[in-house]
Amino acid sequence: MARIWQNWLMVWCGAVGLFGLVLVGSGWPTASGPVTAVLEVMNGPQTLQFEPHLRFSLGLLGAVTLGWSLTLAVAFRLVPLLDPDHRPRAWQGITAAIVAWYIVDSTLSVATGFWPNAASNTVFVLGFLVPVALSGVLRPARGNGQRATAREGTVA
């Protein structure tokens, strides 16, 4: 993968992590401003009742989102170290996981009336899919026509 796409994906991970931190902040009244602004964008200005269960849910979601961004950043750094024959499978797995998140999250967002979240998810997932598609990392490695099989550890 070209350096520009590697850098882009690390910035993308940073954006995921930043959003996670915004959600984590909802756990404390003094740090709820950013998450309030996000929720107003998604469903218009309204009085939010930051009851303990909402603070817990949003904060927990933020922790998971932050962890997801850090996990992806590590994966993006490690995939290039794999044998070239195994890199496309790793990228395909990462891509399938992100697309699965997109489908579930966006469907739930529309079904519950928070369609602006689905719209922002679309921009977000395109920020991943476009560089991955353009970089060619999903295509099998070019070589001498041989590839190692994972089960046997031999060349097929």
C-alpha positions as CSV (number, residue, x, y, z in Angstrom):
1,M,0.0,0.0,0.0
2,A,1.3,3.4,-0.9
3,R,2.4,5.7,1.9
4,I,-0.4,8.2,1.1
5,W,-3.1,5.5,1.8
6,Q,-1.3,4.3,4.9
7,N,-1.3,7.8,6.3
8,W,-4.9,8.3,5.2
9,L,-6.0,5.2,7.1
10,M,-4.1,6.3,10.3
11,V,-5.9,9.7,10.1
12,W,-9.1,7.7,9.6
13,C,-8.3,5.7,12.8
14,G,-7.6,9.0,14.6
15,A,-11.1,10.2,13.6
16,V,-12.6,7.0,15.0
17,G,-10.7,7.4,18.2
18,L,-11.6,11.1,18.6
19,F,-15.3,10.2,18.2
20,G,-14.8,7.5,20.8
21,L,-13.4,10.1,23.2
22,V,-16.3,12.4,22.5
23,L,-18.7,9.6,23.5
24,V,-16.5,8.7,26.6
25,G,-16.9,12.3,27.7
26,S,-20.6,11.9,28.1
27,G,-19.9,9.9,31.2
28,W,-19.1,13.2,33.1
29,P,-21.4,16.2,33.2
30,T,-18.5,18.6,32.7
31,A,-17.5,16.9,29.5
32,S,-20.9,16.3,27.9
33,G,-20.8,19.4,25.6
34,P,-19.3,17.6,22.6
35,V,-21.6,14.6,22.7
36,T,-24.6,16.9,23.2
37,A,-23.6,18.7,20.0
38,V,-23.3,15.4,18.1
39,L,-26.7,14.3,19.2
40,E,-28.2,17.6,18.2
41,V,-26.8,17.3,14.7
42,M,-28.2,13.8,14.5
43,N,-31.7,14.5,15.8
44,G,-32.2,18.2,16.1
45,P,-32.0,20.4,19.2
46,Q,-33.9,18.9,22.1
47,T,-33.6,18.6,25.8
48,L,-31.3,15.7,26.6
49,Q,-31.8,13.8,29.8
50,F,-28.4,12.6,30.7
51,E,-29.6,10.0,33.2
52,P,-27.1,7.5,34.6
53,H,-28.0,4.7,32.1
54,L,-27.6,7.1,29.1
55,R,-24.2,8.3,30.4
56,F,-23.2,4.7,31.0
57,S,-24.3,3.5,27.5
58,L,-22.7,6.4,25.6
59,G,-19.5,6.2,27.7
60,L,-19.3,2.4,27.1
61,L,-19.9,2.9,23.4
62,G,-17.1,5.5,23.4
63,A,-14.8,3.0,25.1
64,V,-15.6,0.4,22.5
65,T,-15.2,2.9,19.6
66,L,-11.8,4.0,21.0
67,G,-10.7,0.4,21.3
68,W,-11.8,-0.3,17.8
69,S,-9.8,2.6,16.4
70,L,-6.6,1.4,18.3
71,T,-7.2,-2.2,17.1
72,L,-7.5,-1.1,13.5
73,A,-4.5,1.2,13.7
74,V,-2.4,-1.8,14.9
75,A,-3.9,-4.0,12.2
76,F,-3.1,-1.4,9.5
77,R,0.5,-1.3,10.7
78,L,0.9,-5.1,10.9
79,V,-0.8,-6.2,7.7
80,P,2.1,-5.0,5.5
81,L,4.5,-7.2,7.6
82,L,2.6,-10.4,6.5
83,D,3.7,-12.6,3.7
84,P,2.4,-10.9,0.5
85,D,0.2,-14.0,-0.2
86,H,-1.6,-13.4,3.1
87,R,-2.1,-9.7,2.9
88,P,-5.2,-9.7,0.7
89,R,-7.0,-12.1,3.1
90,A,-6.2,-9.8,6.0
91,W,-7.4,-6.7,4.2
92,Q,-10.6,-8.6,3.0
93,G,-11.3,-9.6,6.6
94,I,-10.8,-6.1,7.9
95,T,-13.0,-4.8,5.1
96,A,-15.7,-7.4,5.8
97,A,-15.8,-6.4,9.5
98,I,-16.1,-2.7,8.7
99,V,-18.8,-3.3,6.1
100,A,-20.7,-5.5,8.6
101,W,-20.5,-2.7,11.2
102,Y,-21.8,-0.2,8.5
103,I,-24.8,-2.3,7.6
104,V,-25.9,-3.1,11.1
105,D,-25.2,0.4,12.5
106,S,-26.8,2.2,9.5
107,T,-29.9,-0.1,9.4
108,L,-30.5,0.4,13.1
109,S,-30.0,4.2,12.7
110,V,-32.6,4.5,10.0
111,A,-35.0,2.1,11.8
112,T,-34.9,4.2,15.0
113,G,-35.3,7.5,13.2
114,F,-31.6,8.6,13.5
115,W,-31.0,8.6,9.7
116,P,-28.3,11.4,9.9
117,N,-26.1,8.8,11.7
118,A,-26.5,6.5,8.6
119,A,-25.5,9.4,6.4
120,S,-22.4,10.1,8.5
121,N,-21.6,6.4,8.5
122,T,-21.7,6.4,4.7
123,V,-19.1,9.2,4.5
124,F,-17.1,7.4,7.2
125,V,-17.1,4.0,5.5
126,L,-16.2,5.6,2.1
127,G,-13.2,7.1,3.9
128,F,-12.0,3.5,4.4
129,L,-13.3,1.8,1.2
130,V,-12.0,4.3,-1.3
131,P,-8.3,4.1,-0.3
132,V,-8.5,0.4,0.2
133,A,-10.0,-0.1,-3.2
134,L,-7.7,2.3,-5.0
135,S,-4.6,0.9,-3.3
136,G,-5.2,-2.6,-4.7
137,V,-4.6,-4.4,-1.3
138,L,-7.7,-6.6,-1.8
139,R,-6.3,-8.2,-4.9
140,P,-4.2,-11.4,-4.7
141,A,-0.4,-10.9,-4.7
142,R,1.3,-11.3,-8.0
143,G,4.0,-13.9,-7.9
144,N,5.0,-17.0,-9.6
145,G,1.5,-18.5,-9.4
146,Q,2.2,-20.3,-6.1
147,R,0.7,-19.5,-2.8
148,A,1.1,-21.0,0.6
149,T,-1.9,-22.8,2.1
150,A,-2.7,-21.9,5.6
151,R,-3.5,-25.4,6.8
152,E,-0.6,-27.2,5.4
153,G,2.0,-24.5,5.4
154,T,3.1,-25.7,1.9
155,V,3.2,-24.1,-1.5
156,A,0.2,-25.1,-3.7
